[in-house]
Structure formats: C-alpha cells, structure tokens
Amino acid sequence: MSDTAIRCMLIRGGTSKGVYLLAEDLPSDPAARDALLLALMGSPDRRQIDGLGGGHPLTSKVAIVSRSVLPGCDIDFLFAQIGIDCGTVDTTPNCGNILAGIGPFALARGLVKATGAQTTIRVRTLNTGTIADLTLETPDGQAATDGQTRIDGVPGTAAPIRIAFLDTEGSVCGALLPTGRIVDVVDGVPCTLIDNGMPVIVLRASDVGRTGHEPHDVLDRDSALKARLEAIRLAAGPLMNLGDVAGKAIPKIALVAEPRAGGNIGTRSFIPHACHAAIGVFAAVSVATAAVLPGSPAAAVARIGQGRNRTISVEHPSGEFSVALTIGGTAADPVVERAGLVRTARIVMDGTAFVPTSRLALPALAEAMT
C-alpha cells in the first residue's frame, strides 16, 4: 500500500510554526481528518520523527483554510493543536501566531487577491468565531517577506503583518471574566480567570514561590511547579466554563511579575504543560487586559500609564510583546474595546507531504485519496 500524498505549506507564523492545508484537501469526517493530521505530524511520538511536527507544542500546529462562507469575511481558518506524544487533535483554542500566516497562505493559494501595495484580509477563526483584520505588505501581489519589523523570539527582521482583533472578548469562555469576578481564589491562589481571545489563568509568580524572571528552561524542568500549576488549572477549568480540562490545551497559565527590562509587566507563560520561550499572541492580549483591571494580580505588579490608547509591553523570556489596547469605560470599571499587534510570517516550504495510508481512519477514504 503506497503512502497518501497531501499538498501543504510549512509556515512560520509569529513565534510558532505550523502546517497549512486547504480544507478541500482534507476528509470532511472529523475522525478521518484527525487521523490524517496525526499521521502527517508524526504523532503520537515524543520526537514526531516520522512526520512534520517539531517535537514541541509551538511547532506541532495545523491551520485548515478555506474561503469564508460568512458575508464580509474573506477566509475561514480552523486551528488545530496536535498532541505530540498523546495523539490528540484539539480544535478548542485560538492561535494568533498561526493566524499571522493565514494571509501569506491565502494569497499564495489564490484564495484572495492583493489589492495594491497593502492588502487587508478579514479572517474568521472557526474555533471561536473571532474575526481579525490582517494587513500585509503586498507590493508584487504576494505577501512581502523582507522588512524591518523585529519580533522577539524570531531571528532577524521581516515585513510586518498588522493584526486588529474585532471581537476577542469571551471568545472561548463566553465572557471576558467567566466568573464575573476580577479575582478568584483557586486552590488557595488569587487568580484572574480571563478570556480576551485565549482562556488564561493569570497569577502572581510570587504566590507559587517563584520570581517570574527565571529562564524558561529552568521553569520547564520544575516538576513541583508544574504539578502546582496543573492543580490550579484543573480547578479553574469548570469555573471558566471549560469543564474537565485534563486533556485540553486550554486554559493557559501566565505567571506575572514586576517588569525588569523597561516593559510594563513580566510574564512566564505555560501552554499549558511546557513553559513558553516567549508568549502566545492571545495569551499576551489576555494578560495585557488583566493588567488594566483594578485589583487584579496582574495590575498589582504592572507598571502601566493612563489614557484611552495604551501600548502594553509584555516582557517574556526572549524579549517583549507589545499589545495595543483601546480602553473605554471608567477608571474603576475599564472596558477594553479593541486590541491590536504586529507579527511577521514566512512561508518556509510549499510542497507535498506523504503519510502512511495504513494510519488513516477510513480504508475506503484512504483508497480514494491515493
């Protein structure tokens, strides 16, 4: 039996890297689709040695892309987090880094056309219904790669991709603060349970006996800390309307601390069982939002100015991540009206991948695809 061929791109989006596929090239049956994705990525296997996965959560991601069926939107995007050694396909969360690669992919595959020197593409993330405008440099009809924009966690510079989120509040949990409170005590620790594009548990690093400035690899080896954070995460899941989260990639966890490198707040992010070398897009947005809520653990350590338009510099292990917030409401009851940021992306590979046909879920479908 020969392997099954499938066309795909490998794209670095922000500080992540993923496999990008056209929805029309995949099985419509979710079980068959997931079997193909696991085989494609080489899961379950700690090294993902027999597939395209990179053996780390940041490089074990998939984007499934199609023209949007929603009026006013250009592209529909389904994100999948592929378990590395557990063989799971989680389509619950968003991923703002992988979102950054949707524009270059859509242009290259002819799903949209450039409109001039700059092109804005409206993308709906099917996981959560979140809508974002991606503005790309397109001087020759495709996404530019060269530019002077630098994002920490990625070597060199590249062309900017400006992302404006239109409706991230409560995208997964149903509300910005799913419990209705700025502070909840979870397993003995004061936390902000928040969802501004990504469900995140925000707590002071000092409340779990850490500084929040340790190197990420040190925290990644800290089994006692990981066990403590997982206990908090499991207790917080039902409070965030997520149910039992033992096998889910959400909620994430962000340890916050006072900034040390000229930013506004320090972070160490867990995704959820590995410490991130940087911080995810939506996690940064959620942490920045928590930092402007009076009385929150994040507000207690943040150093943030005033004004309707604020840029929150979120420090992380490999640098900083700037989130632009538009804030309304009152000082006592602020409302984050809009969030924006800048990412970069680059198509690394465009070609055909091969997966073992024997691993596909439906034999008849496997035969049809070969």
Stockholm file with secondary structure:
# STOCKHOLM 1.0

chainA/1-370         MSDTAIRCMLIRGGTSKGVYLLAEDLPSDPAARDALLLALMGSPDRRQIDGLGGGHPLTSKVAIVSRSVLPGCDIDFLFAQIGIDCGTVDTTPNCGNILAGIGPFALARGLVKATGAQTTIRVRTLNTGTIADLTLETPDGQAATDGQTRIDGVPGTAAPIRIAFLDTEGSVCGALLPTGRIVDVVDGVPCTLIDNGMPVIVLRASDVGRTGHEPHDVLDRDSALKARLEAIRLAAGPLMNLGDVAGKAIPKIALVAEPRAGGNIGTRSFIPHACHAAIGVFAAVSVATAAVLPGSPAAAVARIGQGRNRTISVEHPSGEFSVALTIGGTAADPVVERAGLVRTARIVMDGTAFVPTSRLALPALAEAMT
#=GR chainA/1-370 SS CCCEEEEEEEEEETTEEEEEEEGGGSCSSHHHHHHHHHHHHTCSCTTCTTSSCCSSGGGSEEEEEEECCSTTCSEEEEEEEECSSSCCEECSSCCHHHHHTHHHHHHHTTSSCCCSSEEEEEEEETTTTEEEEEEEECTTSSCCCCCSBCCTTSSSCBCCEEEEESSCBTTTTSSSSTTSCSCEEETTEEEEEEEBSSEEEEEEGGGGTCCSCSCHHHHHTCHHHHHHHHHHHHHHHHHTTCCCCTTSSCSEEEEEECCSSSSSEEEEEESSSSBCSSCCHHHHHHHHHHHTSTTSHHHHHCCCCCSSEEEEEEEETTEEEEEEEEEEECSSSEEEEEEEEEECEEEEEEEEEEECGGGSSCHHHHHHHC
#=GC SS_cons         CCCEEEEEEEEEETTEEEEEEEGGGSCSSHHHHHHHHHHHHTCSCTTCTTSSCCSSGGGSEEEEEEECCSTTCSEEEEEEEECSSSCCEECSSCCHHHHHTHHHHHHHTTSSCCCSSEEEEEEEETTTTEEEEEEEECTTSSCCCCCSBCCTTSSSCBCCEEEEESSCBTTTTSSSSTTSCSCEEETTEEEEEEEBSSEEEEEEGGGGTCCSCSCHHHHHTCHHHHHHHHHHHHHHHHHTTCCCCTTSSCSEEEEEECCSSSSSEEEEEESSSSBCSSCCHHHHHHHHHHHTSTTSHHHHHCCCCCSSEEEEEEEETTEEEEEEEEEEECSSSEEEEEEEEEECEEEEEEEEEEECGGGSSCHHHHHHHC
//
